[in-house]
Amino acid sequence: MILTCNYEELTAVRFGARAFLEEQPSSGRIAAPSATRVAVEALVDRLRGDLSLSTLADQAEVETALRAVVKHLRAEMYLRVLATHPAAEVSVAAYFDFAHALSVLGRVEEIGEEMSALIEVMTGASPDEETVRSFVFPD
């Protein structure tokens, strides 16, 4: 399945993903990257245009990454509004980054629901660990 994204959405998600990845962990210790960080890193590599989501597992990874990006952009928006005022240019820009990324996340969630429903119709059962990875959706 194809997730279409316009220029503004791709730019906002790319900005938010990079900002998320630049955040330093609160402790000084080096640890294995979290699944969310890995998902965001993978998403950054794919942000060149429309995204192909071939399996429900692929969709879930993109959804995980987008949730982290949207959460980060929401926090940035709050900080900008509180540091300046709601109509300040940086506040408005932060709002639009957040809103564009949120819009993409909403469409990814819908695609996930559609994929799950199609798997259930085609197999007669809810998606399980195997079908989540093996049931391929064409573009």
MOPEKA-V683992 format. One record per backbone hydrogen bond with DSSP energy under -1.0 kcal/mol. CO is the residue of the C=O (numbers start at 1). NH is the residue of the N-H. If there is no record, write none. Layout:
co=CO nh=NH
co=CO nh=NH
//
This chain:
co=1 nh=53
co=3 nh=51
co=6 nh=10
co=7 nh=11
co=8 nh=12
co=9 nh=13
co=10 nh=14
co=11 nh=15
co=12 nh=16
co=13 nh=17
co=14 nh=18
co=15 nh=19
co=16 nh=20
co=17 nh=21
co=18 nh=22
co=34 nh=38
co=35 nh=39
co=36 nh=40
co=37 nh=41
co=38 nh=42
co=39 nh=43
co=40 nh=44
co=41 nh=45
co=43 nh=46
co=46 nh=48
co=51 nh=3
co=54 nh=137
co=55 nh=59
co=56 nh=60
co=57 nh=61
co=58 nh=62
co=59 nh=63
co=60 nh=64
co=61 nh=65
co=62 nh=66
co=63 nh=67
co=64 nh=68
co=65 nh=69
co=66 nh=70
co=67 nh=71
co=68 nh=72
co=69 nh=73
co=70 nh=74
co=71 nh=75
co=72 nh=76
co=73 nh=77
co=74 nh=78
co=75 nh=79
co=76 nh=80
co=77 nh=81
co=78 nh=82
co=79 nh=83
co=80 nh=84
co=85 nh=88
co=88 nh=92
co=89 nh=93
co=90 nh=94
co=91 nh=95
co=92 nh=96
co=93 nh=97
co=94 nh=98
co=95 nh=99
co=96 nh=100
co=97 nh=101
co=98 nh=102
co=99 nh=103
co=100 nh=104
co=101 nh=105
co=102 nh=106
co=103 nh=107
co=104 nh=108
co=105 nh=109
co=106 nh=110
co=107 nh=111
co=108 nh=112
co=109 nh=113
co=110 nh=114
co=111 nh=115
co=112 nh=116
co=113 nh=117
co=114 nh=118
co=115 nh=119
co=116 nh=120
co=117 nh=121
co=118 nh=122
co=119 nh=123
co=120 nh=124
co=128 nh=132
co=130 nh=134
co=131 nh=135
co=132 nh=57
//
